[in-house]
Amino acid sequence: MSDSSSLVRESPLLLPQNKEKTVYDGFITLQGADFRLRVLLPPNRQLKHAKLQCCWRLKQLLRDYQNIIKQRLQHSSDLCTFILELKTVLEVAVKKSPESRSVPPPQYYAGLIAELDSLGWDKVLFIATELSMLRLGAKDSSSRQHAITVRLGPKYPAEAPECSADLPVPLVVGWTPQSTLANVYSQFVALLESLEEFWAMMDEIDEKTWILEPEKPTRGDTMRRIVIGNNVSIKLEVDPRYPSMLPECCLLGAEHVVTPLRSRLNANMHLWYVRLPTPASHDALREGVQAQHQRRWLKQLSLSTEQESVS
């Protein structure tokens, strides 16, 4: 039997790409899983000078067996013999690798592609080569861009994916074996909309005040440290679920300046306009913590101070 016939029988998905049969591309199959492989042979088709290119998963499995593979290339009489040797090495690698024991079958990839087709590829910001991780983009009602990272295990969809995003609240995704990426995405979008008021307030604080910390706020940050005078600042911790409530406040600065402010804050924080909509109740917070409007904001908190107290 010829080398070509033996190769077709052994690895029917690994096919020659040119008449000279110096380039083979396709898949080798082991334990129901397909691994992408490309073999580049020199014009004389000598295996000892061949180059191998493979998918990330196959590369990871064989990374500790490179010397053995080089030896097999040196001593194999033909490509079919080498592929048999390669499969033997791969089988050993699979047994020694806990992760590879659950390499997804082809149906996993077909099902995932179908889900992405249904969801819409325009929502996909990034997808890993092995389809084990993807990042989906979404915009809230104010056109802010958000992203959710979805990590898929080999037992997906029977096993829930691991989801993460830059949010000020925990991301909890409900999942059943019948759920799809579309279900994950819709839950993510609903959570974004529930945080609309919080982000609207934080955006205005960032736009209209002098922020000391964090230097580069993210959508998941709930704290801002704001300048309210010379060497005086206030640290605010905003509850993302109830952004119109009085934030948790901590005054920072020289003790002789901070002490009277702290006393007035503790005594009069009940005067915060909780029942008013966010733009009204935070009017001073958005406008007043700038140096030129600091008295207006302090008055909102009933923290009126003399000129020398804050400057």
Secondary structure by P-SEA (a helix, b strand, c coil): ccaaaaaaaaccccccccccccccbbbbbcccbbbbbbbbbccccccccbbbbbcaaaaaaacccaaaaaaaaaccccaaaaaaaaaaaaaaaaaacccccccccaaaaaaaaaaaaaacccccccccccccbbbbbbbcccbbbbbbbbbbccccccbbbbbbccccccccccccccccaaaaaaaaaaaaaaaaaaaaaaaaaaacccccccccccccccbbbbbccccbbbbbbbccccccccccccccccaaaaaaaaaaaaaccccccccccccccccccccccccccaaaaaaaacccccccccc
